[in-house]
Each structure stands twice: as structure tokens, then as C-alpha cells.
Amino acid sequence: MRRSIDYLLFQVLAFAWLLRNVRATDTVVVCTDPPLLSVMSSIAIRLKGALMVNWIMDLFPETAIELGFFRKRARWLAPWLTQARNWSLRSPGMVVCPTNKMAEFLFTQGLAKDRVSILHHWSDGEEIYPVLPQDNSLRKAWGLQDVFVVGYSGNFGRAHEFGTMLAAAKHLEHRQDIRFLLIGGGHQHAAVKTIVQDLGLQNVIFKPLQPVEKLAESLSVADVHLVSLLPELEHCIIPSKFYGILAAGRPTIFVGDPDGEVPRVLRAKECGSNVEIGEIDKLSGMIEKLCDDPDTTTAMGDAARRLLCADYSREKAADAWAVLIAELQTVEPSRPPIAQGISS
């Protein structure tokens, strides 16, 4: 309840700020956190005659619907929220999303193809970069110098699946040279910790999220990273941790829909592999193969870093955004404010 109140208060304050500060010549980029920020923002931006770029990172309310937040008494609310969101997406301007599947879903919501642009997420290759094991202070501090490290780093959120990973850790208990390193926190963190304790897993290590200045070392501790996403959320979310892993020059094993955005990239660029949820033997085998074949692991990591520099760097993303906004301002000139008395 407290979070809902905070979200509502932020929406009201943002609406007031936009009314005071936006000019008809402006292009306003609105993100999707807090949820449905685009609705209140769209009203203010339309009133001021400005352009709006809806930058969708997570689809709401679809994510909440898939995760079961609108069951029983609140079920009636979901269609209303969807209609309000779709209305805001039709504001003068553009909708930006990070994946093809998300764009395809938006087309089913009535958005024209020329109003949706796919701009991928990115990572800063200067902030996050490969750190060799012998140079990694965290690897030394955590006692992981002489083992193969399977990493999970980031949010333990509702959208992610951990059972397959934990079952693989149980399956690989006999491998004294393999450790699972789980860094981060979130909704499922306590539950994952409880399962590890109940299973008596001695090969799983938990560490807190590291500060930004330690990200390069933190992501480089692992020899291979695991990324998961529930298949029903493929059109709603892209795991942003994937881009940091690319920057760190580490391969990824994706757990989820084999036709998802991340596994398709992994296969095409040979920087990782994928398994479906529940494929415990397959995941265990992949981990053992990478542990026993360091040349393949290194080659995949090198391919990951090259992919980051070629397609998902901060510089490439900034250039793409600059082009989009410049073209938008050319094609969609600013319009006079709708309401009398609301001038630029």
C-alpha cells in the first residue's frame, strides 16, 4: 500500500511539473517506472502541445497480469489500465521498446508500425569491462581463485525462475571445482536462500549487490552467468543484466523460452547457450562442459565483449537516440497547446 501511495504522489507531482515546465517545442521522454507514468504525463504533454517519447522498458499492466496480481476482486481493473496505457501510447511522438517481441505485442494493441521504434538496451563498456581472475580482488576476497564460478547477479524478482539453477547446483554437488555465486537481492531472495539451506547446498555462495565502481570486478568474478525469465513474460520484459554480462566479457546461459530475445542473440553470436525451465540435466551438462573446456569458455566471453562493442555500447545507443529524436522533431513539428492559458 505504501508503494502505491508513493507512486500516486509521484504521478501527481510529475504532472504538475510537466504543466509548469514543458514547452511546445520540447520532446519529453517518459519511462515506464513508476507504472503507468505515461498516462498522467501524456495529459500534461498534450495540453502543452509537446512531443512525447514513450520509452517502454517493462510492459504494464501485462507483467502484473501474467504474475497474477489482478486475480479475483481486482480482475476488473486490468482492462481499464490497459486502455489508459494504450491511449497514452498514441500521444503525438513515438513509442520506443527494447525487443521485437514487445514491438509485435504493441502492434496487437493498435499501434501503427511507424509509431514504434526498437532501440536496444546497452551497457557502458568503459564502466564495465573484463577483469582477469588473477587481477580480481573480489574473486580473491571471496575465496574463488581456484574454482569455476557460475554466477547470477542482479534482481531476484518475480519475473525470474530459480528452481532450475538450484536443482543444477544440487546435481553438481560432487564437483568440488564448481561454485554458484548469487549476487543481489529482491522479492525471491529470501526464498532462494531458504531452499539452499534446506537442500544443504555447500556449493552456493550469496553476496550483496556491489557498488557501481566494483561492477566490473563483480560481473567478472563469474566464469559464466545465468539469466532467467519466465516464458510468459518474453513480450513484457528484457533482462537488462544481460548487457552488463556482455560488457564483462562473460558467456551467458539463458533459462527460459528458447525463442526469446536473449537466447536468439546467444545462438547467433556464439556467446552462450540456453535451456528451458526444468532442463536440469542439460544445464548441468553445459556448466560442466564450460568448466572442463576453458578455451570454449574464453572464446564465448570474447564474443560477448565484441557483441557489446558492436551492437550494445553506450555510444551506439546514444547515437540511435539522437537520430530518433532529430527525425521525430522533423516529422512531428510542435503543435500549439490544447488548453487556453497553458502557454509555452
One Martini backbone bead per residue (centre of mass of N, CA, C, O) as a GRO file, in nm:
protein
  344
    1MET     BB    1   0.058   0.063  -0.021
    2ARG     BB    2   0.293   0.262   0.004
    3ARG     BB    3   0.383   0.241  -0.290
    4SER     BB    4   0.119   0.340  -0.419
    5ILE     BB    5   0.128   0.620  -0.290
    6ASP     BB    6   0.399   0.704  -0.407
    7TYR     BB    7   0.319   0.682  -0.703
    8LEU     BB    8   0.085   0.884  -0.698
    9LEU     BB    9   0.247   1.127  -0.601
   10PHE     BB   10   0.444   1.132  -0.836
   11GLN     BB   11   0.236   1.175  -1.059
   12VAL     BB   12   0.133   1.448  -0.962
   13LEU     BB   13   0.407   1.597  -0.961
   14ALA     BB   14   0.474   1.546  -1.259
   15PHE     BB   15   0.231   1.688  -1.379
   16ALA     BB   16   0.295   1.968  -1.261
   17TRP     BB   17   0.577   2.000  -1.383
   18LEU     BB   18   0.495   1.980  -1.681
   19LEU     BB   19   0.303   2.224  -1.685
   20ARG     BB   20   0.533   2.432  -1.606
   21ASN     BB   21   0.789   2.336  -1.821
   22VAL     BB   22   0.664   2.269  -2.080
   23ARG     BB   23   0.710   2.297  -2.428
   24ALA     BB   24   0.618   2.290  -2.759
   25THR     BB   25   0.937   2.223  -2.844
   26ASP     BB   26   0.933   1.964  -2.693
   27THR     BB   27   1.086   1.647  -2.593
   28VAL     BB   28   0.944   1.382  -2.405
   29VAL     BB   29   1.079   1.138  -2.190
   30VAL     BB   30   0.899   0.840  -2.091
   31CYS     BB   31   0.885   0.610  -1.854
   32THR     BB   32   0.786   0.288  -1.673
   33ASP     BB   33   0.888   0.436  -1.397
   34PRO     BB   34   0.629   0.428  -1.287
   35PRO     BB   35   0.350   0.293  -1.344
   36LEU     BB   36   0.174   0.479  -1.577
   37LEU     BB   37   0.319   0.755  -1.635
   38SER     BB   38   0.210   0.815  -1.927
   39VAL     BB   39  -0.075   0.915  -1.863
   40MET     BB   40  -0.029   1.181  -1.708
   41SER     BB   41   0.185   1.290  -1.903
   42SER     BB   42   0.011   1.303  -2.160
   43ILE     BB   43  -0.178   1.523  -2.070
   44ALA     BB   44   0.032   1.748  -2.030
   45ILE     BB   45   0.171   1.731  -2.311
   46ARG     BB   46  -0.080   1.788  -2.480
   47LEU     BB   47  -0.149   2.062  -2.355
   48LYS     BB   48   0.149   2.180  -2.454
   49GLY     BB   49   0.227   2.058  -2.753
   50ALA     BB   50   0.413   1.822  -2.728
   51LEU     BB   51   0.641   1.565  -2.735
   52MET     BB   52   0.633   1.195  -2.703
   53VAL     BB   53   0.841   0.945  -2.545
   54ASN     BB   54   0.779   0.608  -2.507
   55TRP     BB   55   0.974   0.427  -2.273
   56ILE     BB   56   0.973   0.084  -2.286
   57MET     BB   57   1.071  -0.171  -2.052
   58ASP     BB   58   0.792  -0.240  -1.910
   59LEU     BB   59   0.494  -0.405  -1.919
   60PHE     BB   60   0.194  -0.221  -1.830
   61PRO     BB   61  -0.014  -0.471  -1.696
   62GLU     BB   62   0.099  -0.747  -1.808
   63THR     BB   63   0.294  -0.837  -1.589
   64ALA     BB   64   0.083  -0.845  -1.360
   65ILE     BB   65  -0.104  -1.047  -1.493
   66GLU     BB   66   0.099  -1.287  -1.528
   67LEU     BB   67   0.159  -1.274  -1.197
   68GLY     BB   68  -0.141  -1.238  -1.052
   69PHE     BB   69  -0.251  -0.937  -0.952
   70PHE     BB   70  -0.567  -0.970  -1.101
   71ARG     BB   71  -0.719  -1.137  -0.912
   72LYS     BB   72  -1.037  -1.143  -0.864
   73ARG     BB   73  -1.127  -0.834  -0.753
   74ALA     BB   74  -0.904  -0.690  -0.966
   75ARG     BB   75  -0.979  -0.779  -1.262
   76TRP     BB   76  -1.140  -0.524  -1.368
   77LEU     BB   77  -0.884  -0.324  -1.390
   78ALA     BB   78  -0.704  -0.411  -1.631
   79PRO     BB   79  -0.859  -0.295  -1.884
   80TRP     BB   80  -0.837   0.001  -1.794
   81LEU     BB   81  -0.529   0.021  -1.788
   82THR     BB   82  -0.484  -0.058  -2.081
   83GLN     BB   83  -0.641   0.174  -2.213
   84ALA     BB   84  -0.478   0.403  -2.088
   85ARG     BB   85  -0.206   0.321  -2.200
   86ASN     BB   86  -0.282   0.321  -2.504
   87TRP     BB   87  -0.356   0.618  -2.516
   88SER     BB   88  -0.069   0.726  -2.442
   89LEU     BB   89   0.075   0.590  -2.698
   90ARG     BB   90  -0.093   0.802  -2.898
   91SER     BB   91   0.084   1.019  -2.876
   92PRO     BB   92   0.265   1.258  -2.989
   93GLY     BB   93   0.523   1.060  -3.146
   94MET     BB   94   0.687   0.787  -2.968
   95VAL     BB   95   0.770   0.438  -2.945
   96VAL     BB   96   0.991   0.267  -2.719
   97CYS     BB   97   1.160  -0.051  -2.754
   98PRO     BB   98   1.382  -0.345  -2.694
   99THR     BB   99   1.190  -0.553  -2.863
  100ASN     BB  100   1.024  -0.744  -3.090
  101LYS     BB  101   0.801  -0.869  -2.910
  102MET     BB  102   0.699  -0.603  -2.798
  103ALA     BB  103   0.624  -0.475  -3.067
  104GLU     BB  104   0.422  -0.693  -3.158
  105PHE     BB  105   0.229  -0.645  -2.924
  106LEU     BB  106   0.167  -0.343  -2.980
  107PHE     BB  107   0.025  -0.397  -3.250
  108THR     BB  108  -0.221  -0.547  -3.108
  109GLN     BB  109  -0.296  -0.249  -2.965
  110GLY     BB  110  -0.294  -0.038  -3.234
  111LEU     BB  111  -0.012   0.020  -3.327
  112ALA     BB  112   0.178   0.161  -3.545
  113LYS     BB  113   0.474   0.084  -3.698
  114ASP     BB  114   0.567   0.399  -3.730
  115ARG     BB  115   0.542   0.433  -3.387
  116VAL     BB  116   0.776   0.210  -3.361
  117SER     BB  117   1.085   0.169  -3.180
  118ILE     BB  118   1.391  -0.017  -3.174
  119LEU     BB  119   1.583   0.012  -2.869
  120HIS     BB  120   1.839  -0.098  -2.718
  121HIS     BB  121   2.005  -0.182  -2.478
  122TRP     BB  122   2.289  -0.111  -2.254
  123SER     BB  123   2.650  -0.067  -2.199
  124ASP     BB  124   2.934   0.041  -2.025
  125GLY     BB  125   3.256  -0.035  -2.142
  126GLU     BB  126   3.413   0.147  -1.922
  127GLU     BB  127   3.274   0.048  -1.655
  128ILE     BB  128   3.249  -0.237  -1.800
  129TYR     BB  129   3.495  -0.500  -1.775
  130PRO     BB  130   3.734  -0.720  -1.810
  131VAL     BB  131   3.855  -0.934  -1.542
  132LEU     BB  132   4.098  -1.103  -1.434
  133PRO     BB  133   4.131  -1.334  -1.194
  134GLN     BB  134   4.420  -1.231  -1.085
  135ASP     BB  135   4.284  -0.915  -1.066
  136ASN     BB  136   4.048  -1.004  -0.866
  137SER     BB  137   3.956  -0.905  -0.554
  138LEU     BB  138   3.686  -1.059  -0.511
  139ARG     BB  139   3.780  -1.343  -0.574
  140LYS     BB  140   3.978  -1.347  -0.342
  141ALA     BB  141   3.791  -1.263  -0.101
  142TRP     BB  142   3.585  -1.521  -0.177
  143GLY     BB  143   3.753  -1.785  -0.253
  144LEU     BB  144   3.765  -1.822  -0.612
  145GLN     BB  145   4.039  -1.894  -0.764
  146ASP     BB  146   4.005  -2.244  -0.791
  147VAL     BB  147   3.725  -2.202  -0.946
  148PHE     BB  148   3.419  -2.247  -1.100
  149VAL     BB  149   3.194  -1.979  -1.187
  150VAL     BB  150   2.848  -1.943  -1.122
  151GLY     BB  151   2.637  -1.673  -1.211
  152TYR     BB  152   2.420  -1.441  -1.025
  153SER     BB  153   2.306  -1.102  -1.114
  154GLY     BB  154   2.071  -0.920  -0.918
  155ASN     BB  155   1.741  -0.962  -0.951
  156PHE     BB  156   1.499  -1.141  -0.738
  157GLY     BB  157   1.242  -1.166  -0.913
  158ARG     BB  158   0.930  -1.266  -1.031
  159ALA     BB  159   1.040  -1.305  -1.342
  160HIS     BB  160   1.214  -1.531  -1.216
  161GLU     BB  161   1.404  -1.845  -1.230
  162PHE     BB  162   1.550  -2.091  -0.976
  163GLY     BB  163   1.509  -2.403  -0.979
  164THR     BB  164   1.707  -2.495  -1.200
  165MET     BB  165   1.966  -2.391  -1.071
  166LEU     BB  166   1.942  -2.541  -0.794
  167ALA     BB  167   1.931  -2.825  -0.915
  168ALA     BB  168   2.210  -2.807  -1.047
  169ALA     BB  169   2.366  -2.765  -0.787
  170LYS     BB  170   2.288  -3.039  -0.671
  171HIS     BB  171   2.402  -3.210  -0.913
  172LEU     BB  172   2.707  -3.058  -0.858
  173GLU     BB  173   2.825  -3.131  -0.573
  174HIS     BB  174   3.072  -3.322  -0.664
  175ARG     BB  175   3.195  -3.051  -0.770
  176GLN     BB  176   3.466  -2.888  -0.625
  177ASP     BB  177   3.515  -2.683  -0.895
  178ILE     BB  178   3.214  -2.571  -0.831
  179ARG     BB  179   3.041  -2.250  -0.816
  180PHE     BB  180   2.774  -2.057  -0.676
  181LEU     BB  181   2.702  -1.707  -0.748
  182LEU     BB  182   2.490  -1.485  -0.553
  183ILE     BB  183   2.393  -1.156  -0.658
  184GLY     BB  184   2.175  -0.975  -0.443
  185GLY     BB  185   1.814  -0.898  -0.465
  186GLY     BB  186   1.470  -0.952  -0.355
  187HIS     BB  187   1.174  -1.115  -0.349
  188GLN     BB  188   1.333  -1.421  -0.379
  189HIS     BB  189   1.582  -1.434  -0.193
  190ALA     BB  190   1.481  -1.577   0.065
  191ALA     BB  191   1.377  -1.834  -0.076
  192VAL     BB  192   1.646  -1.921  -0.196
  193LYS     BB  193   1.797  -1.945   0.072
  194THR     BB  194   1.613  -2.162   0.193
  195ILE     BB  195   1.664  -2.381  -0.019
  196VAL     BB  196   1.967  -2.403   0.024
  197GLN     BB  197   1.943  -2.488   0.321
  198ASP     BB  198   1.756  -2.738   0.284
  199LEU     BB  199   1.972  -2.878   0.078
  200GLY     BB  200   2.270  -2.823   0.172
  201LEU     BB  201   2.433  -2.613   0.003
  202GLN     BB  202   2.794  -2.564  -0.041
  203ASN     BB  203   2.801  -2.435  -0.360
  204VAL     BB  204   2.657  -2.172  -0.238
  205ILE     BB  205   2.686  -1.813  -0.279
  206PHE     BB  206   2.633  -1.508  -0.100
  207LYS     BB  207   2.595  -1.167  -0.224
  208PRO     BB  208   2.595  -0.845  -0.245
  209LEU     BB  209   2.558  -0.575  -0.388
  210GLN     BB  210   2.761  -0.370  -0.575
  211PRO     BB  211   2.920  -0.110  -0.644
  212VAL     BB  212   2.979   0.054  -0.929
  213GLU     BB  213   3.301   0.044  -0.902
  214LYS     BB  214   3.260  -0.299  -0.887
  215LEU     BB  215   3.125  -0.424  -1.144
  216ALA     BB  216   3.353  -0.544  -1.308
  217GLU     BB  217   3.438  -0.747  -1.089
  218SER     BB  218   3.167  -0.878  -1.021
  219LEU     BB  219   3.107  -0.984  -1.322
  220SER     BB  220   3.405  -1.132  -1.340
  221VAL     BB  221   3.394  -1.367  -1.140
  222ALA     BB  222   3.244  -1.509  -1.340
  223ASP     BB  223   3.253  -1.751  -1.603
  224VAL     BB  224   2.934  -1.779  -1.585
  225HIS     BB  225   2.602  -1.681  -1.665
  226LEU     BB  226   2.275  -1.645  -1.536
  227VAL     BB  227   1.957  -1.619  -1.714
  228SER     BB  228   1.612  -1.533  -1.640
  229LEU     BB  229   1.270  -1.606  -1.779
  230LEU     BB  230   0.954  -1.604  -1.807
  231PRO     BB  231   0.786  -1.690  -2.088
  232GLU     BB  232   0.524  -1.499  -2.040
  233LEU     BB  233   0.745  -1.231  -2.044
  234GLU     BB  234   0.882  -1.176  -2.325
  235HIS     BB  235   0.683  -0.920  -2.407
  236CYS     BB  236   0.765  -0.740  -2.130
  237ILE     BB  237   1.079  -0.832  -2.092
  238ILE     BB  238   1.429  -0.744  -2.035
  239PRO     BB  239   1.726  -0.854  -1.921
  240SER     BB  240   1.960  -0.615  -1.834
  241LYS     BB  241   2.203  -0.789  -1.729
  242PHE     BB  242   2.310  -0.891  -2.005
  243TYR     BB  243   2.483  -0.632  -2.082
  244GLY     BB  244   2.690  -0.653  -1.852
  245ILE     BB  245   2.797  -0.931  -1.932
  246LEU     BB  246   2.909  -0.848  -2.201
  247ALA     BB  247   3.106  -0.633  -2.090
  248ALA     BB  248   3.262  -0.861  -1.911
  249GLY     BB  249   3.315  -1.113  -2.095
  250ARG     BB  250   3.064  -1.325  -2.063
  251PRO     BB  251   2.891  -1.593  -2.063
  252THR     BB  252   2.554  -1.726  -2.134
  253ILE     BB  253   2.281  -1.881  -1.957
  254PHE     BB  254   1.957  -1.943  -2.057
  255VAL     BB  255   1.639  -1.943  -1.874
  256GLY     BB  256   1.381  -2.041  -2.105
  257ASP     BB  257   1.282  -1.924  -2.388
  258PRO     BB  258   1.425  -2.026  -2.690
  259ASP     BB  259   1.268  -1.769  -2.852
  260GLY     BB  260   1.405  -1.549  -2.723
  261GLU     BB  261   1.601  -1.278  -2.727
  262VAL     BB  262   1.859  -1.384  -2.588
  263PRO     BB  263   1.900  -1.673  -2.721
  264ARG     BB  264   1.921  -1.567  -3.011
  265VAL     BB  265   2.180  -1.411  -2.964
  266LEU     BB  266   2.359  -1.637  -2.853
  267ARG     BB  267   2.350  -1.813  -3.110
  268ALA     BB  268   2.437  -1.605  -3.328
  269LYS     BB  269   2.715  -1.511  -3.145
  270GLU     BB  270   2.848  -1.730  -2.963
  271CYS     BB  271   2.788  -1.636  -2.622
  272GLY     BB  272   2.607  -1.903  -2.565
  273SER     BB  273   2.319  -2.051  -2.400
  274ASN     BB  274   2.025  -2.277  -2.364
  275VAL     BB  275   1.738  -2.339  -2.150
  276GLU     BB  276   1.480  -2.484  -2.012
  277ILE     BB  277   1.263  -2.515  -1.786
  278GLY     BB  278   1.382  -2.814  -1.616
  279GLU     BB  279   1.675  -2.856  -1.758
  280ILE     BB  280   1.899  -2.989  -1.561
  281ASP     BB  281   2.094  -3.172  -1.719
  282LYS     BB  282   2.165  -2.964  -1.936
  283LEU     BB  283   2.280  -2.748  -1.750
  284SER     BB  284   2.494  -2.921  -1.613
  285GLY     BB  285   2.644  -2.993  -1.875
  286MET     BB  286   2.723  -2.707  -1.958
  287ILE     BB  287   2.890  -2.639  -1.710
  288GLU     BB  288   3.094  -2.870  -1.734
  289LYS     BB  289   3.199  -2.802  -2.014
  290LEU     BB  290   3.310  -2.518  -1.942
  291CYS     BB  291   3.496  -2.613  -1.716
  292ASP     BB  292   3.657  -2.832  -1.913
  293ASP     BB  293   3.655  -2.576  -2.144
  294PRO     BB  294   3.825  -2.287  -2.145
  295ASP     BB  295   3.835  -2.207  -2.444
  296THR     BB  296   3.530  -2.180  -2.490
  297THR     BB  297   3.476  -1.977  -2.267
  298THR     BB  298   3.662  -1.756  -2.379
  299ALA     BB  299   3.533  -1.729  -2.661
  300MET     BB  300   3.253  -1.642  -2.560
  301GLY     BB  301   3.350  -1.392  -2.404
  302ASP     BB  302   3.473  -1.245  -2.646
  303ALA     BB  303   3.206  -1.234  -2.807
  304ALA     BB  304   3.053  -1.063  -2.603
  305ARG     BB  305   3.229  -0.810  -2.617
  306ARG     BB  306   3.199  -0.759  -2.919
  307LEU     BB  307   2.894  -0.722  -2.912
  308LEU     BB  308   2.886  -0.478  -2.733
  309CYS     BB  309   3.060  -0.291  -2.919
  310ALA     BB  310   2.875  -0.326  -3.181
  311ASP     BB  311   2.550  -0.310  -3.045
  312TYR     BB  312   2.561  -0.228  -2.695
  313SER     BB  313   2.662   0.050  -2.665
  314ARG     BB  314   2.644   0.366  -2.552
  315GLU     BB  315   2.717   0.509  -2.817
  316LYS     BB  316   2.511   0.366  -3.000
  317ALA     BB  317   2.260   0.449  -2.839
  318ALA     BB  318   2.297   0.757  -2.853
  319ASP     BB  319   2.282   0.776  -3.159
  320ALA     BB  320   1.997   0.655  -3.192
  321TRP     BB  321   1.852   0.870  -3.021
  322ALA     BB  322   1.937   1.119  -3.181
  323VAL     BB  323   1.802   1.035  -3.445
  324LEU     BB  324   1.512   1.000  -3.347
  325ILE     BB  325   1.465   1.291  -3.238
  326ALA     BB  326   1.534   1.443  -3.496
  327GLU     BB  327   1.318   1.307  -3.675
  328LEU     BB  328   1.072   1.375  -3.501
  329GLN     BB  329   1.101   1.693  -3.521
  330THR     BB  330   1.058   1.688  -3.832
  331VAL     BB  331   0.785   1.523  -3.859
  332GLU     BB  332   0.688   1.647  -3.557
  333PRO     BB  333   0.578   1.924  -3.507
  334SER     BB  334   0.493   2.147  -3.309
  335ARG     BB  335   0.212   2.234  -3.109
  336PRO     BB  336  -0.034   2.387  -2.990
  337PRO     BB  337  -0.190   2.430  -2.726
  338ILE     BB  338  -0.493   2.320  -2.614
  339ALA     BB  339  -0.508   2.507  -2.375
  340GLN     BB  340  -0.603   2.780  -2.247
  341GLY     BB  341  -0.328   2.929  -2.071
  342ILE     BB  342  -0.115   2.708  -2.190
  343SER     BB  343   0.191   2.811  -2.225
  344SER     BB  344   0.536   2.822  -2.319
   0.00000   0.00000   0.00000
